[in-house]
């Protein structure tokens, strides 16, 4: 991959960076010339992600640290670590999430709360802590929140995650207006179906996969690296006049019947 103008040299934090989409995002940002700090709750998975980047690109481009996005003290420690290892933070990708398929009538209060605490509250916790530092230091910053098209369409079987992602969408738009005068941009991406992450669990059989692809106008699943490059663009200086937007990357799936075609396949009570 060649470097993307405007992102080379950037220092980017990726939450939920130890696997799935998070590790793909971090690796692609590094290939495009950025330095990355991946954070999450399991050091072993984080180190696997950074070791893979080190093997491909050499040491000094990727760093790892434990962080629980539900805990403000943990976030402050992570941002201090970013200062120590990269010299600061220019961009943040809120990728930490939580998802398990379940019918709404079977979802417990604790199950709903756990996902909302990670996706909605966690995004706010990390974003607000990062933005306060940028504003206090009078430096620009860029945030990309990882959403999904069901943030505005809804989706059966994942009401907890859909509700939380919907909250992050309105948070994105609100903060872009409040923080724009400070040079802090807040955007989002809404990737469609990829062969990574928790949504893959919702397509259990090859028949489901074929049915899903048939509902996507482009006629295939999203490649994870396509998601990463879209996020990289929004973090880059090339997107300096873009804020408060959500870039949908789903091949037009949200314009078709979408996830609701799978409602009859949810587990019965």
N, C-alpha and C positions, 0 to 999 in steps of 0.2 A: 504494500500500500504506500502511496505517496503521501506526504504531509498535506494536511488541509490548511489552506491559508487562514490565519486568524486563530488557530488552536494550538499550533506548535509553540511550545514553551509555557502553555497554560498549566496551572496546578489544580487538579480536579479531585474532589472527594466523591466516592461512589458508595452509598449505603447499600447493605445487602449485597456486598461485592464478592462474597465467597463462593458463589456458584450460580448456575442458571444464567439468566440474562445479565446479572451484575458482573460476573467474571468476563462475559463477552464484551460488555461496555468498556470495562477497564482495559482489556487487551487492545481493543480497537483504538481507544483514545491514545494509548501508548504508541501504537503503530503510527498514528497520525502526528506524533511529535510532542504529546503532552506528558506530564508526570502525573501519576495517579496514586491516591491513597484509598485502598479498599477497607471498609469496616463492616463489622457484623459481630455476631455473638459467639462464633466458633473460630478460634485462632487456626486450627488445623486446616479448615477449608479456605480461610483467607490466605494462608501461606501457600497452599496449592496454587491459588490464582496468581499470586505474585511470583512464585517460582517458575511458573509457565512463561510469564512475561520476561523474567530474567533470562531464561534459556533461549528465548527467541530474539530478544533485543539487547541483552547484556544488562548488568546490574545498574542500579541507580535511577530507574524509571518508575518502579512500582514499590509501594510500601503498604504495610498492613497494620491494623490495630483493632483491638476489641472495642466495640461500642454497642450499647443497648439504646436504641432511639427512643425508648420510653422514659429514659432517665436523663434529666438535664445535666447532672454531674458527669455522667459518662460521656455525653456529647461535648462538654467543655474540655474534658481530658483528650478526646479525639481531636478536637480542633487545635489544642496545644501541640499534640503530636504532629499534626499537619504542619504547623509552624516550624517545628524542630526538623522535620525530615525534608520538607519541600520549600520552606521559607515563607509559606503563606498559602492561601486558597483563593483561586480566581473563579472557580466554578463548583457547583454542587449538583449531583444527580441523586434525587430521592427515589431509590429503587427498592428499599426494604418493604416487604409486603407480607401478607398472610392470606392463605386461601385453603379451604377444604370444602368439597362439594357436599351439600346437605339440603334437604327440604326445609323451608322456612319454619314449618310447624314443629320440626325436630330440633331446631337450633336453640341452644341454651343461652341464658343471659351472659354467662361467662365466655361462651364461644363467640358471641357477637362482640362482647367487650374486648376480647383479646385481639381480634382482627382490627377493630376500630382504633385501639390503642397503638397498634403498630403502624397502620396505614395512614390514618388521619392525624392522630395526635403526634405520632412519630415524625411525620413530615413537617408538621408545624414546629416541633421542638428543634429539629436540626436546621430548618430554614430560618427560624427566628434567631437562633444563636449565631448562625453564620452572618445573617444580614446585620445584626447589631454590630458585629466586628467591622464589617465593611463600612457601615455608616459612621461609626466612631472614628475610623481611620481615614475617612473621606476617600475611599478607593471604590472602583466599580466592582460589581460581582454579577454572576449569572447563575440562575437556578433552572434546572429542568426536572420536572416531576413526571415520573413514569405512571401513566394512567392506562386506560383501556377504553375502547368505544362503549362498553357497557356502563361507563361512568354517567352517560346521559341516556342510554337506551334501557338500562336495567338488564338483568339476566337471571333466569331461574336457577336455583340451586346454589347461588352465591350472593345472597342478599346482603350479608355482612360486608363482603369486599366491595360490592357494587355501591352500597351506601357510603362507605368510606371513600372510595375513589371519587364519587360525586362531590363529596365535601372538598376533596383536594382540588377538583376542577374549579369550584367557586373561590377557593382560597387562592389559587393561581391568579385568577382574574383580579381579585381584590388587591392582593399584594403588589401586582404589577402597577396599579394606579398609585397606591400609597408610596411605593419605594422608587418609582420611576425618577422623580426629581433627585434622588440620591445616587443615580447611576446603577441601581440594582434592577436587573431584568429578571422576570419570573415567567417562564413558559412551561409547557407540558408537551409530552408526546403520548399518543394513544396507539400503541402497536396492536396489531391483530394477532391471529393465531400463529405461534411459532413452535418448533419442536423443543422448546425449553420452558422452564417455569411451571407453576402450579396449574395453569389452565390446560396443560397437556393431559392432566388426569381426567378432564371432562370428556375426552375423546378416547374411549377405551378400546374400540375395535377398529379394524380396517374399514368396515362398512361405515362406521361413524366418520372416519377420516375422509372417505370418498364423498359422503353426503355433505360434509363441511366444505370441502374443496368445490363441490358443485354449487355451493351458495356464494362463493367468492367470485366476483366478476372477473378478476385477473386470472383465476383458475389455478392457483397454487397457494401454498402456505408462505408466510413471511420468513425471510432469512434473518437470523439474529443480527448479522453484521449490517443489514440494512437499517435496523432499528438503531444500532450504535452510531452509524454515520449521520442519521437524522438528529440524534441527540448532540453529536459533535458539532454539527452546523449551528444549532441553537446556542451552544456554548461559545461559539467562535465570534471573533470580531466582525465576520461577514454578516452576522445577524444582529449587529449593534442597534438597529432600529426596530427590532422585533421584540415585543413584550406583551404578555397577557393572552397569548395565543396557544392553541392546542393543535399540534400537527398530527393528523390521523394517518396511520400507516397500516391500512388493513385491506388493501386491494379492493375497496368499495364494499366490503362485507356489511358494514353498518347500514348501508343503503338497501340491503336485501332483507330477507326474513331474519337473518342473524341467529343469535343464540336461542331464540325462542323456538326454533325447530326441534330442539332437544328436550323440551319440557316433558314430553311423554316418556322420556327415558330415565327420568329421575327415579331413585329408589322409592318403592312404595312404603307406606307406614306398616 
